[in-house]
C-alpha cells in the first residue's frame, strides 16, 4: 500500500513536471500574459492620461469661463442695481459667446427669475415648469458649479452640456446662476477623434454609471450596470477614482482603464480589445492544448482511482462530527428518510429526543473551551452507552444533540432518556485539577404516521424548551396533537 502511494505520487509529479515544462517552452501563456499586461498596465493608462490632458485643454476651459462670469463685477453690479437695462446683460453674454466660441451663454436672476441669453430675455422661470427644475435644483444643491446634460432653452431640440456657476453678491448672498453651454455633437466629435487617434473606445459616465457620452451612439443614455461584460465590474469602477479591469465581451477579452475627472464628476473609460497579436502565437497554443489535454486525461484517470479508494473515508468525515464522533446535522435528512420509510413499512413507532447541556456557556467561561469539548465528548459517551445499535445520535449544534429512536414508543423513550439524564447528572468529569458536574435537559416526542421532519423537530424542540423553562435537569414530553 505504501509502495503504491509512493509510485502514484512520483508518477503525478513526473507528469505535472513534464506538462508544465512543455507548456513553458512553447511560451504561449507567457506571451499572452505579457500582451495583457502591456495593454492593461502601460498602453491604456498612457492613453487615458493623454485623453485627460486633452479634456483639460478642450473641455475644462468652459468651467474657467463660467467662473470668470460669476466673479465679474459687471454682472454682480448690474444685478444688484436692479437689472434696469436688459440690453447691457444681453450684450455682455453675446460678447462672451463670441469671444470664447461657446454654443450659448446665460444668466438667471434669483430676484426676477429672468433667463438672460444673447438672443434676449427668453423667459421667466417658474416652479411649475419642469424645464426650469435644473435651476432650482442647482440653487438648492449648494454646489459652487455643476455640469449637466440638458436641452438648450433657446433651441429646445439641441442637447447641450451646461456648466452652471453660482453668482454671489459681495456679501456672499446667492443672486443667480450663470454659465456656458457646449454642443454635445462637438464633444461627441472629440470623442470620435480620440477613438481614431488611439484606436480605443472612449466613454464618459456619471457617478451613477449612466453613459453620458460615447463614440458608440447606441450606448449613450444607458448604464454600465446593464452593459454586457462590464456590468459585473460596475460597482468596482464607481467605487474607485481610478482602476484597470478586464472582462469578456462577444467572446473577446477587453481591457478597461477608468479615471474620475474631478472637475466634471464623470468617469473617463478607455477600452481596448486584445488585438490580433494573439494570432501570432496561436500555433503554439494548439500544441499546448493537445499536450494539456493528454496530461489532464492521465491525471484525471489516476486521480479517479485515488478518489475511489478514499471515497468511503471522505464520506465518513463529511457525515461525522469531528469532536464527538457522532453523526452531524448534514446527514440527518438521509437518516430521517430511512427511518421513516422503515417505520411506515413495518408500522412501528419512532421517537425523537432533543438533549441540551445545561449552563454549558458557564463551563466554557469558567474552565475554557477545552473543558467544554471534554464535557461534550463525555456526554456523547454516556448517551451512546444507553442506546441500541439501531438508534442514532446527531450533534444538532453547539451543546444540543438529537436522538432518533426507531421501534420505540414514547413510554420506552422516556425511560431511556431518564436513564441518560441520571447518568449525566452522576458523572463527574475530571479536567486538570477540577471536578466538573453537569446536567442535561431533554425533550421527547413520538412521530406521527407520515409526519415531515420540520414539524417533528419543532415539537421536540418545544418539549426541550419546556424542560429548560421549568427548572432544567429534567425530561419533558410533547405529545402529538390528536
N, C-alpha and C positions, 0 to 999 in steps of 0.2 A: 504494500500500500504506500509506504513512504517512498520507495523507489519510483513508483508510478507518478507520485506527486512531483518529485524532482524532475522526472523526464518531461512531464507536462509543462511545468514552469519554464524549463530550459527551452522547450520547443516554442512556446509562446514568445519568449524573449528573442529567440533567433528570428522568428517570423516578423515580429514587430521591428526589430533592428533592420532586417533586410528591407522591409516595406518602406520605413522612413528614410533609409539610405538612398534607395532608388528614387523616391519622391523628391528628396532634397537635391539629388543630382540633376533631375530634369529642370529644377529651379522654377517651375511654373508658379507654385504657391508664393515663392519669394518674390517673383516678378509681379504677380498680381497684387500682393500686399504693398510692394513698392509703388505700384501705379496708384492704388487707392490712397496711400499715404501722401504721395506727391500732390494729388488733386486736393485732398481734404485739408492738408496742413500747410501747403505752400501756395498753390495756384488760386484756390478760392479766396483765402484771406487777403491775398495781394489784390485780386480783382475787387473785392469788397472795399478795400482801402482806397483804391483808385476811384471807384464809383462814388464813395463817400466824399472824397475830396472834390469831385466834380459837382456833387449835390451842394456842397457848401458854396461853391462858386456860382452855380446856376440857379439853385432853388432857395438858398438861405438869404439871398440878397433882399427879397421882399420883406422878410422879418425885420431887417435893418431899416428898410424904407418905412414900414408901419411904425416902428419905434420912433423914427425921426418925426413923423407926422404927429404922433401922440405927444411928443415933447415940444413941438413947435409953438413958440409964443403967439404967433398969429392965430393959430387955431384956438388956443385957450382964451386969448384976449377977445377974439371975435365972439366966442360962445358966451363968455361971461358978460359981455357988453349988451347981450340981448338978441343976438342974431339979427341985427337990424337990416343988413343988406345981403340978401342971399347970393347976389351975383359975385360977391367977393369970395365966398366959400366955393362956389361953383368954379370960378376962375382958378382958384388955388388947386382944387382937385384935378382940374384939366391939365394944369402945368405939371403936376406930379405924374400924372398918367403919361403925358408926352415925354417928359424928361427921362423917366425910368422904363418906358415902353411896357407898362403893365396893361392887362386887359381892362381893368377897371380900378377906380379908387372910390372911396365913400367916406361919409361921416354921418353918424346918427347922434342927434342931440338927446340927452336924457331929459332935458327940460321940456322940449316941444315934441319929441319923438319923430322929428322930421328926418327923412332919409335924403341926404345931400349927395349928388352924383355929378360928374362932369356934364351930363345932359340936363341937369336941373334938379329941382326938388321932386323926387319921384313919387313919394307917398308919405303918409304919416302912419307910423307903426301902431299896431293895436294888439292887445292881449288876445282878442278873439280871432285873429288871423293866424292860422297855423304857419304861414310862410314867415311870420315875424318871430317865431319861437326862438330862432337862433340868437336874437339879440337879448331877449330876457334870460335865456339860459346862460349866455356868456356873462351878462351883467351880474347874475346871482351866483355864478361859479366862484368869483373872487380871483380867477386866474388873470395874470398880467397880459397874457396873449394866448390865443388858441388858433389851431388850424383846422378847418372843417371843409368838407366837400358839400357844396350846395349849388342850387340853381341861381343864376345872376338875376337880381331884381330888375335890372334894366333890360335883360334879354333872358326871359324865363326858360327858354329852351336850351340855353348854354350851361353845361355843368362846369363849375368853376371851383378852384381851390382858393379859399379865402384865408387871409391872415388877418385876424381881428385883434386889435390892440386897444387897451383901456386908455381913456383920456381923463386926467385928473386936473383939478384947478391947483393953484399954488399952495392950498392948504391940505391937499391930498384927497379932496372930495371928488367922487366919480361924477363926471359931467357928460360922458358919452363914449362912443366907440368909433374908431377909425380903422382904416386898413386898405389893403390892395387885394386884387384877385388875379389869379393865374389861370390861363386856359388849360383845362385837363388835356386837351388834344396836344398842346405844345409839350407838356410834361410827358405825355404818352410817347411823343416822338423822341424825346430824350431817352426814354427807357428802351425804345426800339434801337436807338443808336448804340446804347450800351450793349445790347444783345449782339448786334452786328460786329461791334468792335471786339468784344471779348468772347463771343460765341457761347454765351450762357444765358439762362433765363433769369430775368430780374423782376422782382415784385416788391411792392410796399404793402405792409399790413398794419392795422392799428393794434392797440393794446389788447383788444378782444379777439384778434385773429381774423378780422374781416379783411379781405384783399381789396385795398383801396385802388391801387394802380398796378398794372401788369402788362407785359408785352404780349400776353395771351388774352385777348378780349373776353373769351368765354369764362375766364376765371374771375374777372372783375366783379366785385359785389358779393362773391361767395365767401366762404370761410375755410381757413386751412383745417379747421376741425372736421370738415366734411369733404376735404380733397383727398382722393385715394392716394395711399402711400404716406403722405405727410401727416395725415390725420392722427396717427399714433404718436407723433412727435410734437403735436401742437402744444401740449401743456409744458413740455420741457423748453420749447422755443420761447414761449411767452413768459416763462419764469426767470429767464436769464437775459442780461443785457447783450450777451454775445455767445456764440457757440458754433460748433461744427458737428454735423449729423450726417447719417447715411440711411437711405431707405430704398425700397424696391417699388418701381412703377412700370407697368406694362412689361414685366419680365426683365427690366434693366435696373442696374444699381445706380442710384442718383446720390450725389454728394451735395450737401447744402451748408452754406455759411450764413448765419443770422447776425444782425448787428442793430442795436437800438440807436436810432437817430434822435438824440435827446431833444433837439430843437423842434422837431415835428411830432415827437412821441409816437413815431411809427417805426416799425422794424423793416430794415432792408434785407431782403432774402435774395441770395445768389445761388443758383442751382447749376449743376453740370453732371451730365451722364458720363459714365466711364466710356471712353472713346474706343474706336476700333483698334487701338494699340493692342487690345486684348487678343485680337485675331492673330497677331504675330507670334503668340506663344500657344496657340490652340493645338498645334501638332504635338507639343509636349504634353498638353492636357490629356489628349487621347490616350497616350501611352501610360500616363499616370493613373488615369481612371481604370484602365484594364488591370494594371498591377494592383491597384487598391481593391478592386472587386475580387480578384483572386484571393488576396490576403484576407479580405473580410470574410469570404466564404469559408476559408480554412479556419479562421479564428472563431467564427460562429459555430461551426461543427464541433470544434474542440470545447468551446465554452458550453455548448448544449450538453455534451457528455458530462462535464463537471457539474452543471446545474442540476441535471437529473440525479446525479449521485448525492448531492447535498440538499435536494429539494425538501425531503421529509424533515431534515434538521431545521431548515429555514421556516417551514410551515409551523413547526413546533414553537420556534422562537416568536413567530408572529401572533400565535394564539395563546401564549402563556405569559402571565405577569412575571416580570423579571425578578421582583423582590420576593414574592411569596411562593412562586412556582405553580399557582393555580391558574385556571382559565381567566383570560382577561375579558373585558367588556365587548371587544370586537367580535368575539366568537359566539356571543350569546345568541344571536339570531339563528345561527345554524343549529345550536344545541336545542333551542326552544322549538324549532320546527320539527326536529327529530323526535323530541319527547311528546309533543302534542299529536303528531301523526300516530305514534305508537299507542298513546293513551286512547285516541279515538278508535283505533282498530281493535284494541283489547277491551275498551270500556272500563278502564281502571282510573282511579283518582290520581291527581297530581297536585302537590302542594308546593308553595313557594315561601321562602323566608328571607327577610332582609335584616342583616345584623350590622349594628353600628357601635364602634368602641366609644364608651362614654368619656367625655372630657379629654379626648385624645390630644387636643391642642395644648392643654396644660402639661401633658407629658413631654411633648416636643419643646415647649418653652422652658420647662424646669430641668430636663435631663439632656436635651439635644435631640437632633433628628436621628442619630444612630440608635439612640434608645427607642425612639418611636418605631424605627424599622424592626428592631428586635421584638417589640411588642406585637407588631403585625404578623411577623413570622411565627411567633409563639401561638397567637390566637388561631392562625391558619392551621397549625399543627393540632391544636385542641379540637377544632371543628372536624378536621379530616379523621381523627381518631374515632369519632362518633357517627361517621357517615358510612353508608354502604358503598360498594363498588359502583352501583348504578346511579348514585347521587352525584351531583356536580356542584362545585363551589366556584363562583366567579368573583373576582375583585371588581366591584362596581365603580369604585372611585375613592381615593383617599383612604379613609378608615371604614368604608362600607363594603359589605360582602353580600352577594345574592346567592342563596342556596336553593337548588332545584331538587325536589324530592319526588321522583316518579313512583307510581304504585304506592302512594302514601296519602291517606286521608288526613283531614285537619286534626283529628284526635292524636293520631300517631305522630304527626309533625310537631304538635305542641309538646308531646313527651320528649321527642328528640331535642327540640330547641331548649327545653328546660334543663335537660342534661348538659347541653353545651353551655348554657348561661351559668349554671352552678360550677361547672368545671373551670370556666374562665375566672369566676369570682374567687375560687380557691387557689388558682395558680399564682405563685409568687415568681416574678421574673427578676433574675439577678443581672444587674448591669453595673459593671465596675464595682463600686462599694455600696451600691444602692439596691434596695429591695422594692420593686415596683409592683403594686397590685392594681388591677384594672377590672372593670365590669363592662358588660355589654347590654344593649337594649335590642330586642328582636321583635319584628313584626311578622305575622304569619297570615296567609290566606290560601284558599283552595281554588284551583282553576275550574271555571265552569266549562261545559261542553262547547267547543268551538270558539272559545274566547281568544281575542287577539292579545298580543303582548302588552300593548300600551295601557289599556285599562287594568290589566292584571298588575303591572308594575306600579301603577298609581295606587291601587288598593293596598298592596303590600307596603308601599311607602307610607301611606296614610296610617297603617297599623303601627309601623315603626315610629312615626311621629307621635302617635298616641302613647306609646310606651315611654318615649323620652319626656313627653309633656307631663305625664303622671308620675314622674319620680325616677325614671331610668332604672337600669338593672332589673328589667322585667320583660316578660313576653306578653305581647298584645296580639289579639286575634281580630281579623277583619273578615266577617262572613260575607259571602256573595249576596247581592240583593236577590230577593225571591223573584 
